[in-house]
Amino acid sequence: MQDEPDTDDVDALQAKLATAREEVGERIVGQDEVLEGLFVCILADGNALLESNPGLGKTTMVRTVAEVTDLAFSRVQNTPDLMPSDITGTEIIRETDDGREFVFEKGPIFANVVLADEINRATPKTQAALLEAMQERQVTAGGETYALPDPFFVLATQNPIDQGGTYALPEAQTDRFMFKLLVDYPEADEERDIVDLYTSRSQQVPVEQALTREEIREAQELVREVPIAEDLRDRAIELVRATRGTETIEFGASPRASMALVVASKARAFLRGRNHVSEEDIEALAAPVLRHRIILDFRAERDGQTPDDVIADLLE
């Protein structure tokens, strides 16, 4: 029988998570839901796709989360001429005392937090290079397999407006993202705070490390132990299954979405200092988990419906 986690250890981890969120708030004004979604993804050991217009601080937010959690960070700027080896790494010839030998030079994918900026600007071949890394947490090159750091997260961004020269992510790729988070414009008072914060100093606001990698791994294990009532688990499953049997949805979500919704709900409960999943967790995370996993029927698109509208109807 598995030992019950120590209550003091759980409380200490939850307090450190709260401190980490506060530290990120020193540099990022507003965007509370997006920030919570990023931390939920980290606790649930998932990947996230962030979508917004340019200039809303996505890169700064991801970099700051990596700083306060002691995670190695790397950024990949996706362009049409980016090659898969530019991400995963490649074998090079290196001179040694024994002569020349092939050595694998690791690419930027070998970090704890990988920011794939404007992922839809990369070609499908380069996008596919991320598939194995996101799902298997490993890279294969030259017949050898290399394990990626633990923990490992891909946080990708895309611009929904400028679609010139872009390559839409295939369903197999989007399904590997636990969340799709929408980053919206700040409120007027938040924008004033942002302007004051970043125009009154020449350097970025400093933040303190609040969590270690070992504590994140420990928190991930504790999240899996958060209990969920059977009726709530069934509600999450029924919600996902409902996406496969409605006139407004042409293609519904897979069982991977059911698993993502349940474990993400556990992570949100843990992040909020609770020791059980509530119905609020499932309802709050339904849209981030499902909006990129469903394809609307042409009639729904004709009527101006969005995936979030359809998900809201299913929740009712």
C-alpha positions as CSV (number, residue, x, y, z in Angstrom):
1,M,0.0,0.0,0.0
2,Q,1.4,3.4,-1.0
3,D,2.3,5.7,1.9
4,E,0.2,8.8,2.4
5,P,2.1,12.0,1.5
6,D,3.2,14.1,4.5
7,T,0.7,16.9,5.0
8,D,3.5,19.4,5.9
9,D,5.4,18.6,2.7
10,V,2.3,19.1,0.6
11,D,1.6,22.4,2.3
12,A,5.2,23.6,1.8
13,L,5.1,22.7,-1.9
14,Q,1.8,24.5,-2.4
15,A,3.1,27.5,-0.6
16,K,6.2,27.5,-2.8
17,L,4.0,27.3,-5.9
18,A,2.1,30.3,-4.7
19,T,5.3,32.2,-4.2
20,A,6.5,31.2,-7.7
21,R,3.3,32.7,-9.2
22,E,3.8,35.9,-7.2
23,E,7.4,36.1,-8.5
24,V,6.2,35.8,-12.1
25,G,3.6,38.6,-11.3
26,E,6.5,40.9,-10.5
27,R,7.4,40.9,-14.2
28,I,4.1,40.0,-15.9
29,V,1.1,42.2,-15.3
30,G,-2.3,40.5,-15.5
31,Q,-2.8,37.4,-17.6
32,D,-3.7,35.4,-14.4
33,E,-5.6,32.7,-16.3
34,V,-2.8,32.1,-18.8
35,L,-0.2,32.0,-16.0
36,E,-2.3,29.6,-14.0
37,G,-2.6,27.4,-17.1
38,L,1.2,27.3,-17.6
39,F,1.7,26.2,-14.0
40,V,-1.1,23.6,-14.3
41,C,0.7,22.2,-17.4
42,I,4.0,22.0,-15.5
43,L,2.3,20.2,-12.6
44,A,0.5,17.9,-15.0
45,D,3.6,17.2,-17.0
46,G,2.0,18.5,-20.2
47,N,2.8,20.9,-23.1
48,A,1.0,24.1,-23.9
49,L,0.2,26.1,-27.1
50,L,-0.2,29.8,-26.6
51,E,-2.1,31.8,-29.2
52,S,-2.2,35.6,-29.4
53,N,-1.4,38.7,-31.3
54,P,2.3,39.8,-31.2
55,G,3.6,41.9,-28.3
56,L,1.6,40.5,-25.5
57,G,4.5,39.1,-23.5
58,K,4.3,35.4,-24.2
59,T,8.1,34.9,-24.5
60,T,8.7,37.0,-21.4
61,M,6.1,35.0,-19.5
62,V,7.6,31.6,-20.4
63,R,11.1,32.7,-19.7
64,T,10.1,34.1,-16.3
65,V,8.3,30.9,-15.4
66,A,11.5,29.0,-16.2
67,E,13.6,31.4,-14.1
68,V,11.5,31.1,-10.9
69,T,11.4,27.3,-11.2
70,D,15.1,26.7,-11.8
71,L,14.4,25.1,-15.2
72,A,16.9,25.3,-18.1
73,F,15.3,27.5,-20.9
74,S,15.8,27.5,-24.6
75,R,14.0,29.4,-27.4
76,V,13.6,28.2,-31.0
77,Q,12.5,30.9,-33.5
78,N,10.6,28.9,-36.1
79,T,11.1,30.0,-39.7
80,P,10.3,28.2,-43.1
81,D,14.0,27.5,-43.5
82,L,14.5,25.9,-40.1
83,M,15.6,22.3,-40.4
84,P,14.7,19.4,-37.9
85,S,18.4,19.1,-37.0
86,D,18.4,22.8,-36.0
87,I,16.1,21.7,-33.2
88,T,17.1,18.2,-32.2
89,G,20.9,18.5,-32.9
90,T,23.2,16.8,-35.4
91,E,26.3,14.6,-35.6
92,I,29.5,16.4,-36.3
93,I,33.1,15.3,-37.0
94,R,35.4,16.2,-34.1
95,E,39.2,15.7,-34.0
96,T,40.4,13.6,-31.0
97,D,43.7,12.1,-30.0
98,D,42.6,8.8,-31.6
99,G,41.6,10.5,-34.8
100,R,38.3,11.8,-36.1
101,E,35.0,10.6,-34.7
102,F,31.3,11.5,-35.0
103,V,29.9,13.4,-32.0
104,F,26.3,14.3,-31.4
105,E,25.9,18.0,-30.9
106,K,22.7,18.5,-28.9
107,G,20.2,21.1,-30.2
108,P,18.0,23.5,-28.2
109,I,15.4,20.8,-27.6
110,F,17.7,19.6,-24.8
111,A,16.3,22.0,-22.1
112,N,13.7,21.7,-19.4
113,V,11.5,24.4,-21.0
114,V,11.6,24.8,-24.8
115,L,9.8,27.8,-26.2
116,A,8.9,27.1,-29.8
117,D,8.1,30.6,-31.0
118,E,5.7,30.9,-33.9
119,I,5.6,27.2,-34.4
120,N,3.3,27.4,-37.4
121,R,6.0,29.2,-39.4
122,A,8.1,26.0,-39.5
123,T,7.6,23.5,-42.2
124,P,5.6,20.2,-41.5
125,K,8.9,18.3,-41.5
126,T,10.4,20.5,-38.8
127,Q,7.1,20.5,-36.8
128,A,7.2,16.7,-36.9
129,A,10.7,16.8,-35.3
130,L,8.9,17.9,-32.1
131,L,6.5,15.0,-32.1
132,E,8.9,12.4,-30.6
133,A,10.3,14.8,-28.1
134,M,6.8,15.9,-26.9
135,Q,5.4,12.4,-26.6
136,E,8.4,10.1,-25.9
137,R,10.7,12.7,-24.2
138,Q,13.6,11.5,-26.3
139,V,15.4,12.3,-29.6
140,T,16.7,9.8,-32.1
141,A,19.6,10.8,-34.3
142,G,22.2,8.7,-36.2
143,G,20.6,5.5,-34.9
144,E,21.1,6.5,-31.3
145,T,18.4,7.6,-28.8
146,Y,19.1,10.5,-26.4
147,A,16.9,11.1,-23.4
148,L,15.6,14.7,-22.8
149,P,16.0,16.5,-19.5
150,D,13.5,15.8,-16.8
151,P,11.2,17.6,-16.4
152,F,10.6,18.6,-20.0
153,F,8.0,20.9,-21.5
154,V,7.3,22.4,-24.9
155,L,5.5,25.7,-24.8
156,A,4.7,26.9,-28.3
157,T,3.3,30.1,-29.6
158,Q,1.4,31.0,-32.8
159,N,-0.1,34.2,-34.2
160,P,-3.7,33.7,-35.3
161,I,-3.8,36.8,-37.6
162,D,-0.9,36.7,-40.0
163,Q,-1.3,33.4,-41.8
164,G,1.0,34.2,-44.8
165,G,3.9,31.8,-45.0
166,T,2.5,29.6,-42.2
167,Y,1.8,25.8,-42.0
168,A,-1.2,24.8,-39.9
169,L,-0.4,22.3,-37.2
170,P,-1.8,18.9,-38.1
171,E,-4.2,17.2,-35.6
172,A,-1.6,14.7,-34.5
173,Q,0.6,17.6,-33.4
174,T,-2.0,19.7,-31.7
175,D,-3.3,16.7,-29.8
176,R,0.0,16.5,-28.0
177,F,-0.5,19.9,-26.4
178,M,-2.4,19.5,-23.2
179,F,-3.7,23.1,-23.4
180,K,-4.3,25.8,-25.9
181,L,-4.2,29.1,-24.0
182,L,-5.5,32.3,-25.5
183,V,-3.5,35.4,-24.5
184,D,-5.8,38.4,-24.7
185,Y,-5.1,42.2,-24.6
186,P,-4.6,43.6,-21.1
187,E,-7.2,45.8,-19.4
188,A,-6.6,49.6,-19.5
189,D,-5.2,49.8,-16.0
190,E,-3.0,46.8,-16.6
191,E,-1.6,48.3,-19.7
192,R,-0.8,51.5,-17.8
193,D,1.1,49.4,-15.2
194,I,2.9,47.6,-18.0
195,V,4.0,50.9,-19.6
196,D,5.2,52.3,-16.2
197,L,7.0,49.0,-15.4
198,Y,9.0,48.7,-18.6
199,T,9.6,52.4,-19.4
200,S,11.0,53.4,-16.1
201,R,14.0,51.1,-16.1
202,S,16.5,49.9,-18.6
203,Q,16.8,46.4,-17.2
204,Q,14.2,43.7,-16.7
205,V,12.5,43.4,-13.3
206,P,14.5,40.8,-11.3
207,V,12.8,37.7,-9.9
208,E,13.8,35.2,-7.3
209,Q,13.9,31.4,-7.8
210,A,11.0,29.9,-5.7
211,L,11.1,26.2,-6.8
212,T,13.7,23.6,-7.7
213,R,13.5,20.9,-10.3
214,E,13.3,18.3,-7.7
215,E,10.4,20.0,-6.0
216,I,8.6,20.2,-9.4
217,R,9.1,16.5,-9.9
218,E,7.8,15.8,-6.4
219,A,4.8,18.1,-7.0
220,Q,4.0,16.2,-10.2
221,E,3.9,12.9,-8.3
222,L,1.7,14.4,-5.7
223,V,-0.7,15.8,-8.3
224,R,-1.4,12.2,-9.5
225,E,-2.5,11.3,-6.0
226,V,-5.1,14.0,-5.7
227,P,-8.4,12.2,-5.4
228,I,-11.2,12.7,-7.9
229,A,-14.8,11.5,-7.2
230,E,-16.1,8.9,-9.7
231,D,-19.0,11.2,-10.7
232,L,-16.6,14.0,-11.5
233,R,-14.3,11.6,-13.4
234,D,-17.3,10.4,-15.4
235,R,-18.4,14.0,-16.1
236,A,-15.0,14.7,-17.6
237,I,-15.2,11.6,-19.8
238,E,-18.8,12.3,-20.8
239,L,-17.9,15.9,-21.8
240,V,-15.1,14.6,-24.0
241,R,-17.3,11.9,-25.5
242,A,-20.0,14.5,-26.2
243,T,-17.7,16.2,-28.7
244,R,-18.0,13.1,-30.9
245,G,-21.7,13.1,-31.2
246,T,-22.9,16.6,-32.0
247,E,-24.0,18.2,-35.3
248,T,-21.7,21.3,-34.8
249,I,-18.5,19.2,-34.5
250,E,-17.1,17.4,-37.4
251,F,-14.3,15.7,-35.5
252,G,-14.3,15.2,-31.8
253,A,-11.6,14.8,-29.1
254,S,-9.8,11.5,-28.4
255,P,-9.4,9.7,-25.1
256,R,-6.1,11.6,-24.7
257,A,-8.4,14.6,-24.0
258,S,-10.2,12.7,-21.2
259,M,-6.9,11.9,-19.5
260,A,-5.7,15.5,-20.0
261,L,-8.8,16.9,-18.5
262,V,-8.7,14.7,-15.4
263,V,-5.0,15.1,-14.6
264,A,-5.1,18.9,-15.3
265,S,-8.1,19.2,-12.9
266,K,-6.0,17.5,-10.3
267,A,-3.1,19.9,-11.0
268,R,-5.4,22.9,-10.7
269,A,-6.8,21.7,-7.4
270,F,-3.3,21.1,-6.1
271,L,-2.1,24.5,-7.3
272,R,-5.0,26.2,-5.5
273,G,-4.2,24.4,-2.3
274,R,-7.0,21.9,-2.3
275,N,-6.7,18.1,-1.7
276,H,-9.6,17.1,-4.0
277,V,-10.9,17.9,-7.5
278,S,-14.1,20.0,-7.7
279,E,-16.6,20.5,-10.6
280,E,-15.2,24.0,-11.0
281,D,-11.8,22.6,-12.0
282,I,-13.3,20.5,-14.8
283,E,-15.5,23.4,-16.1
284,A,-12.6,25.9,-16.0
285,L,-10.3,23.6,-17.9
286,A,-12.7,22.2,-20.5
287,A,-12.0,25.0,-23.0
288,P,-8.2,24.9,-22.8
289,V,-8.1,21.1,-23.1
290,L,-10.7,20.8,-25.9
291,R,-10.6,24.0,-28.1
292,H,-7.7,22.7,-30.2
293,R,-8.9,19.1,-30.3
294,I,-12.2,19.6,-32.0
295,I,-13.0,20.6,-35.6
296,L,-16.2,22.4,-36.2
297,D,-18.7,21.6,-38.9
298,F,-18.9,24.1,-41.7
299,R,-22.4,25.1,-40.6
300,A,-21.1,26.1,-37.2
301,E,-18.4,28.1,-38.7
302,R,-20.9,29.7,-41.1
303,D,-23.0,30.8,-38.1
304,G,-19.9,32.4,-36.5
305,Q,-19.5,29.8,-33.7
306,T,-16.1,29.2,-32.1
307,P,-14.8,26.1,-30.4
308,D,-15.2,27.9,-27.1
309,D,-18.9,28.5,-27.9
310,V,-19.6,24.9,-28.7
311,I,-17.7,23.8,-25.5
312,A,-19.8,26.2,-23.4
313,D,-23.0,24.7,-24.9
314,L,-21.7,21.2,-24.0
315,L,-21.0,22.2,-20.4
316,E,-24.6,23.4,-20.1
